[in-house]
Amino acid sequence: MANPVISILRAGDTTKSDPFTICIAANPALEAPWQTGQFVIDPIVSDPAAFDACADYINQSLFGGLPNQLEPVLSDPAIAPLVRVTSLFESGLPLADPNSLVAQDPSSNLLIARRAVFRAFLAARSLNADVVYAVSKSGTHTRASAWFTSDDDAQAGVPFTLDGQALTHRYQCLIPGTIAIHSASTSLTAVHEFHHAISSYSNGSIVDLYVDSNSALNCKRGRPIPFNFATYNGTAMASDMTRDHLGYPPGWQSCHCELIDPNVPAIMDNYWMAAPPSDPNACENDRITRQFVADRVRAKLSR
């Protein structure tokens, strides 16, 4: 094994052996294309400066440090000091399946996180994480993507209700939320993908709102759009009837929760379409997404 360089960007809760942790790792090898078992070296391992710059961008964006950023994400004073953030840079690894965290989608420019290998890759370096960013410098694939967390539903957590259904913010995961991100990413990309990754396959998933998505925590389907979007932990939340200035395209069946700021798109929507003079960085969550993410992080902090 090559010598890994592990950096502590935020110490987090040092009183705990297993604090809530976000890890940012340089991707050693690209599977190109995805699901072929063919691997090439990722250019990021030859550019530690680009990796460090991307890790700093991710760290800043998660804690509200971007210019004009308004969504708190993890910047709440009751949360921020307790979140551990680490980075991992390692070069010289063999081009093999266990060392490939990111794949290139054969039919688009999406980077795909190879989620099944993440936990073992980190464990081999004595690391553990709840959410993992894998940073690539692919020359052809630049769009980020993420997978939800696979919760350990045999373990404890903090219970909540969604539309009368009993669910749980689990303390532990079987597979962490995984993100494949390009080193040149900007604006709210890292934040958008974090919202996917911190959510759960079994206890509430957060989906994209810029497409006609299936039902999830932050998306419902049906017309006419109901006034009441959902009831979360006993609190009724209204629907976004107009999708800010973007509007719901003809034929869409999906609808969204009320916005924190109705003048800009939701972070899980197309934030790049914020109407001037609004800055995409100033986009905020819808109401249910903000509450759910804060509650889920607080639950993990309390384990």
Steps between C-alpha positions, in 0.01 A plus 500: 500500500619852423532741788165670556497865603216551745414853610257617765313798359260517797559308821132459587389352830827376650319351801363220282676208336255506209394860433287594201758516222526621143799374302635653178716254306703530183387231256796274413353328194210559262287214377467597134231434401283415800432129565767375260777412745741715297703750702720799419689731731305803615694821418417635848772286659760696301359835611493527880450877476175450305385245756579729792316787332194281441507370859511859624207592272292208631585584860414866454173430318372257764554755775354802323828656390426571132441861388132595549416152636182501708406136561645403839561130419751420780579854616256496793715579809345198672616273215815639338750441786395135529545396134828332411637555149800305371678484167690210345753523218686197376686435176680199355227245565440212257232547236256255652138475611562566874682825419239649267250726674367669186377379161425682176144456376504363143199701381555840663765717666397386848755380750358201691600408855584128523331482838567134577877550537504817711474353850776240453725758332470733799527220757831388348628845597339492846230746393124496533244752374128570471536689171789467255597724209723337238679769297588436135678704237357310206568670169161405355251462786432805716148463645470390861258238626420327829337197658289505815621341825415136569394520863567222747136444588595241763656778707347776710422857404261789549142423393288737291182488298437591137135510393420266788772248413744415781862540384836545673805721460747212547823554688700262281518397136581188304629709208568873540349761277739519204574784260710517183603860435732671255791704631378804304153504658365835618200672660255272684602176328661355814201606712244361254676162494536496879122519533464189285772315689386578854150375419403135516368219284280374784432809716440787259677574171567845353469507121569746220224754437616616156349187344158337539617277784329217681351553845752552779542711813516823296283399203141383457306406188150585384280772357345725607782602735371463858524796734650275771825341384584282801483467876843458655519419871150633545562829316304559180699652215348664194575427134691730269217579261709689244859363523628856555556675162581175318149353493407133469537395134189371319454129559689485828333301777750585774466790743717644774484630855470870580822697458688681774555781247238491221707737284771246415505130407549238768851363542376162377349670194695678225674761714697614195170648375474756782364812333745794489601681710466197729816293549468119470698485826210676672248225422352328803323174577132432505354476848488122545852443364653754737328352805567139404872552436549693824316231698691216334838660568405577861399137548836376375682756716320361805606136457 
